[in-house]
Amino acid sequence: MLVDDFLAMSASRFPGKTAVICGDRRVTYGELDETSNRLAQALVAVGVRPGDRVAVLLDNSIETAICIFGALKAGGAFVVVNHTTKPKKLEFILNDCSASALIIGASQFDSHKAAVSRVGSLRCVVVCGGGRSSRSSSHGIIDLDRDLSSFPSLRPGNRSIDADLAALIYTSGSTGLPKGVAVSHLNVVSAATSITEYLESVADDVIINVLPLSFDYGLYQLLMSVKSGGTLVLEKSFAYPFTIVERIEQERVTGFPGVPTVFALLLQMRNLEPQRFDSVRYVTNTGACLPPAHIPRLKVLFRNAKIFSMYGLTECKRVSYLEPAELERRPTSVGKAMPNVQALVVDDAGEPVGPGVVGELVVRGSNVMMGYWNRTDETAKIVRPGRFPGDRVLHTGDLFTMDDDGFLYFVARRDDIIKSRGEKVSPREVENVILELAGIREAVVVGVDDPILGQSVKAFVVPAEGFGITEEDVIKHCASSLENFMVPRAIEFCSDLPRTTTGKPDLTALRGSAGLPGDRWE
């Protein structure tokens, strides 16, 4: 089975059923299938070949869903990029994956045009949102709204196999540069099948998604909903909680995926009546630990729902889930491996450790990624040979324990990636941007515990002598180059940084002075 088969099968079963709702717009399965066929035909016509990468720089929208399936039907792989990504970073991603096509919103076309012109692999640019007639580019341009109807509505003949690349999901790397997690059709189908199995997903489900489709947790809400024949209510964000609550009531939502930030904001709302959520049958949490103090209040608020605490990482999508019946008894556990996955806690030699002993979590399963795109050495560090010939095991880099009953407990992770608002932030990337500001000598970025964000980003900055740099200067500069969730919320100026014996900034001391960072999960 291929990922695009999810849509083909649901369109065959439920052609007139609503597949995606976004704002006041609705699209049926038949319409989503036909429009994505036309886009696939357009991509093939301009030279997109099997295995080519199709980048999508759009906000959560019906068009994004169309583009994801259109890229797959053309025989290519989709690369959904956060719509707030700045031109310099977009240019890096497009060149890194040698994208053949870019699908971009009309409102972003002009600001990204120069960066796009420096991507030699592009064969075409697809513009969404109209108002493009006066624009020009060195690449062929397709206007999604105006031109798509001229292409055939039949699915192209290009067919992938399940070993082929389906998507690249870009995530922050330890070097400060994004790296693409390459996943095959088999990886995606395997993960989606296992997750929908334990969630008991059905065609009657109505799932609300406030998470970006560039984030794998948000992306899988679309893929799993289409696989099950359900309806996805696609929202831009959780910036206006009251609007989301109203939407849940109006659409009789049955599935509510979130991250701790979303639930913390929800629990802060006053006079919120549980009956407004009575249609919700399940709630899922990942991205960071669900605070145990929130669990009783969430159970009251979602009184008809099962609450699933889960653990995963982009490199394999999902590892484990905790049965809702165990939530009160084991509030700090992330449960056991999901169907068709094996999870072990091992020592440095790769041997399983006993109950209560801290070790690294390793994962076996067909959901484990193909590797990091164009990063063979980095892939080899975490995807290693298993016990059997041809076996591949993912070393997560996360430290866990397992109890006598086989339940997993997260302890810490070995890297310094910051988790904020459910997104990963590379300290190095933020530091590099800060150091671009004239008058900055050194900068170190750490994560700080935050009851709403999970972690917030804090920067320690050493200004050069004679420069009157202010906190506002640094934040404004970062906001011009970074996504919102990466911009530091606090700046602390120092005359110098604490050092280790080797002369490097002492991160342990800085984190201690800032407040120890909380758990950081994928």
RAPETA-V768964 format. One record per backbone hydrogen bond with DSSP energy under -1.0 kcal/mol. NH is the residue of the N-H (numbers start at 1). CO is the residue of the C=O. Records with the same first field share a line. If there is no record, write none. Layout:
NH = CO, CO
//
This chain:
6 = 3
8 = 4
9 = 5
10 = 6
11 = 7
12 = 8
13 = 9
14 = 10
17 = 14
19 = 27
20 = 27
21 = 232
22 = 25
25 = 22
27 = 20
29 = 17
30 = 15
32 = 28
33 = 29
34 = 30
35 = 31
36 = 32
37 = 33
38 = 34
39 = 35
40 = 36
41 = 37
42 = 38
43 = 39
44 = 40
45 = 41
46 = 42
47 = 44
48 = 43
51 = 75
52 = 49
54 = 77
55 = 101
56 = 79
57 = 103
65 = 61
66 = 62
67 = 63
68 = 64
69 = 65
70 = 66
71 = 67
72 = 68
73 = 69
74 = 70
75 = 72
76 = 71
77 = 52
78 = 166
79 = 54
81 = 56
85 = 82
90 = 86
91 = 87
92 = 88
93 = 89
94 = 90
95 = 91
96 = 92
97 = 93
99 = 94
100 = 53
101 = 53
102 = 124
103 = 55
104 = 126
105 = 57
106 = 128
108 = 105
112 = 108
116 = 112
117 = 113
118 = 115
119 = 116
122 = 119
123 = 100
124 = 100
125 = 140
126 = 102
127 = 142
128 = 104
135 = 132
140 = 123
142 = 125
144 = 127
147 = 143
150 = 147
151 = 148
164 = 161
166 = 183
167 = 183
168 = 78
169 = 181
171 = 179
176 = 173
179 = 171
181 = 169
182 = 371
183 = 167
185 = 164
186 = 162
188 = 184
189 = 185
190 = 186
191 = 187
192 = 188
193 = 189
194 = 190
195 = 191
196 = 192
197 = 193
198 = 194
199 = 195
201 = 196
205 = 202
207 = 231
208 = 255
209 = 233
215 = 212
219 = 215
220 = 216
222 = 218
223 = 219
224 = 220
225 = 221
226 = 222
227 = 223
228 = 224
230 = 225
231 = 205
232 = 19
233 = 207
234 = 21
235 = 209
244 = 240
245 = 241
246 = 242
247 = 243
248 = 244
249 = 245
250 = 246
251 = 247
253 = 248
254 = 206
255 = 206
256 = 282
258 = 284
263 = 259
264 = 260
265 = 261
266 = 262
267 = 263
269 = 266
276 = 273
277 = 274
278 = 275
280 = 277
281 = 254
282 = 254
283 = 306
284 = 256
285 = 308
286 = 258
294 = 291
298 = 294
299 = 295
300 = 296
301 = 297
302 = 298
305 = 302
306 = 281
308 = 283
310 = 285
311 = 320
316 = 313
317 = 313
318 = 316
319 = 311
320 = 311
321 = 336
322 = 309
326 = 323
327 = 324
330 = 326
333 = 330
334 = 408
336 = 321
338 = 319
341 = 338
342 = 364
344 = 362
346 = 360
347 = 351
350 = 347
353 = 345
356 = 402
357 = 354
359 = 400
360 = 346
361 = 398
362 = 344
363 = 394
364 = 342
368 = 365
369 = 315
370 = 182
371 = 182
373 = 180
375 = 372
379 = 375
380 = 376
382 = 379
383 = 379
384 = 393
386 = 391
391 = 388
393 = 384
394 = 363
395 = 382
396 = 361
399 = 412
400 = 359
401 = 409
403 = 407
406 = 403
408 = 335
409 = 401
411 = 399
412 = 399
414 = 397
418 = 425
420 = 423
421 = 453
423 = 420
425 = 418
430 = 426
431 = 427
432 = 428
433 = 429
434 = 430
435 = 431
436 = 433
437 = 434
440 = 437
441 = 462
442 = 462
444 = 460
446 = 458
448 = 456
450 = 454
454 = 450
455 = 453
456 = 448
458 = 446
459 = 490
460 = 444
461 = 492
462 = 442
464 = 439
467 = 464
469 = 467
474 = 470
475 = 471
476 = 472
477 = 473
478 = 474
479 = 475
480 = 476
481 = 478
482 = 478
486 = 483
487 = 484
489 = 457
490 = 457
492 = 459
494 = 461
500 = 504
503 = 500
506 = 498
507 = 505
510 = 506
511 = 507
512 = 508
513 = 509
514 = 510
515 = 511
//
